[in-house]
Amino acid sequence: MYWYLRCWKLAFFLNGRARRKEYWVFTLVNIIIYLLFYILSFSMMYDSSDVAFLATSIIYFLYAVAIILPSIAVAVRRLHDTGRSGWWYLLIFIPLIGSIWLTVLLCLDSEPGENQWGENPKGIEAEEAA
């Protein structure tokens, strides 16, 4: 949960670096939340109450809008961690190939040592633990 909340705290910061763990935990928690909303909406759809279905749909929409900035910010910080500019995120606009390419870049290991976006987050955490 630490990594998920960290992404929310850094939602407006595009500078710095994010570990793979930070990015993928954030993504996994969002997928789980989306699935819960989907299951809840689906179960409410066959209920007699249209108000409950509408309320669930509105909450789902608001969450989807709220998650846009933190998702972009953590992806840009993740790209920085691999030694690439955040502008590589624009690959997502290339149909099919772009999203696959971006996913591969987000899966790559951290650039060792310090780069122009800061200290390697793996090294910082190892020093804090010691």
C-alpha positions as CSV (number, residue, x, y, z in Angstrom):
1,M,0.0,0.0,0.0
2,Y,3.0,2.3,0.6
3,W,3.8,2.3,-3.1
4,Y,0.2,3.1,-4.1
5,L,-0.1,6.0,-1.7
6,R,3.4,7.3,-2.7
7,C,2.1,7.7,-6.3
8,W,-0.8,9.8,-5.0
9,K,1.5,12.0,-3.0
10,L,3.8,12.5,-6.0
11,A,0.9,12.9,-8.5
12,F,2.0,16.4,-9.6
13,F,5.7,15.7,-9.7
14,L,7.2,14.6,-13.1
15,N,10.8,14.9,-11.9
16,G,12.6,12.2,-10.1
17,R,12.7,8.4,-10.6
18,A,10.3,5.6,-9.8
19,R,11.2,1.9,-9.3
20,R,9.5,-0.8,-11.2
21,K,7.9,-1.9,-8.0
22,E,6.3,1.5,-7.5
23,Y,4.9,1.6,-11.0
24,W,3.6,-1.9,-11.1
25,V,2.1,-1.9,-7.6
26,F,0.2,1.3,-8.5
27,T,-1.0,-0.2,-11.8
28,L,-2.1,-3.5,-10.1
29,V,-4.0,-1.7,-7.4
30,N,-5.8,0.4,-10.0
31,I,-6.7,-2.7,-12.0
32,I,-8.2,-4.3,-8.9
33,I,-10.2,-1.2,-8.1
34,Y,-11.5,-1.0,-11.6
35,L,-12.5,-4.7,-11.4
36,L,-14.3,-4.1,-8.2
37,F,-16.2,-1.1,-9.7
38,Y,-17.0,-3.3,-12.7
39,I,-18.4,-6.1,-10.6
40,L,-20.3,-3.7,-8.4
41,S,-21.8,-1.9,-11.5
42,F,-22.7,-5.2,-13.1
43,S,-24.4,-6.5,-10.0
44,M,-26.3,-3.2,-9.6
45,M,-27.4,-3.3,-13.3
46,Y,-29.8,-6.2,-12.6
47,D,-30.9,-4.8,-9.3
48,S,-34.3,-3.0,-9.2
49,S,-32.6,0.3,-8.2
50,D,-31.4,2.4,-11.1
51,V,-30.1,5.0,-8.6
52,A,-27.5,2.6,-7.2
53,F,-26.3,1.7,-10.7
54,L,-26.1,5.4,-11.6
55,A,-24.2,6.2,-8.4
56,T,-21.7,3.4,-9.0
57,S,-21.2,4.5,-12.5
58,I,-20.5,8.1,-11.4
59,I,-18.1,7.0,-8.7
60,Y,-16.3,4.8,-11.3
61,F,-16.0,7.8,-13.7
62,L,-14.7,10.1,-11.1
63,Y,-12.1,7.6,-10.0
64,A,-11.0,7.1,-13.7
65,V,-10.6,10.9,-14.1
66,A,-8.8,11.3,-10.8
67,I,-6.3,8.6,-11.6
68,I,-5.1,10.2,-14.9
69,L,-2.5,12.5,-13.4
70,P,-0.9,10.1,-10.9
71,S,-0.7,7.4,-13.7
72,I,1.0,9.7,-16.1
73,A,3.4,11.0,-13.4
74,V,4.5,7.6,-12.2
75,A,5.0,6.4,-15.8
76,V,7.1,9.5,-16.6
77,R,9.2,8.9,-13.4
78,R,9.5,5.2,-14.3
79,L,10.8,6.2,-17.8
80,H,13.3,8.6,-16.0
81,D,14.5,5.6,-14.0
82,T,15.4,3.7,-17.2
83,G,17.3,6.7,-18.4
84,R,14.7,8.0,-20.9
85,S,12.9,11.3,-21.2
86,G,9.2,11.4,-20.1
87,W,8.4,12.3,-23.7
88,W,8.6,8.6,-24.5
89,Y,5.2,8.4,-22.8
90,L,3.8,9.8,-26.0
91,L,4.3,6.3,-27.6
92,I,1.0,5.4,-26.1
93,F,-0.7,7.4,-29.0
94,I,0.8,5.0,-31.6
95,P,-1.9,2.4,-32.1
96,L,-1.0,-1.1,-30.8
97,I,2.8,-1.0,-31.3
98,G,3.2,2.1,-29.1
99,S,1.5,0.6,-26.1
100,I,3.5,-2.6,-26.4
101,W,6.7,-0.6,-26.8
102,L,5.9,1.6,-23.8
103,T,5.1,-1.5,-21.7
104,V,8.5,-3.0,-22.6
105,L,10.2,0.3,-21.6
106,L,8.4,0.3,-18.3
107,C,9.5,-3.2,-17.6
108,L,13.2,-2.5,-18.1
109,D,15.5,-2.4,-15.1
110,S,16.7,0.8,-13.5
111,E,19.7,2.7,-14.9
112,P,22.5,2.0,-12.3
113,G,23.8,4.9,-10.3
114,E,22.7,8.5,-10.7
115,N,21.3,10.0,-13.9
116,Q,20.1,13.4,-14.9
117,W,16.8,12.8,-13.0
118,G,18.3,11.9,-9.7
119,E,19.7,9.1,-7.6
120,N,18.8,5.5,-8.3
121,P,15.8,4.7,-6.0
122,K,17.1,1.2,-5.3
123,G,20.3,2.6,-3.9
124,I,18.5,5.2,-1.7
125,E,16.3,2.5,-0.1
126,A,19.3,0.2,0.5
127,E,21.1,3.1,2.3
128,E,18.1,4.0,4.4
129,A,17.7,0.3,5.5
130,A,21.3,0.1,6.6
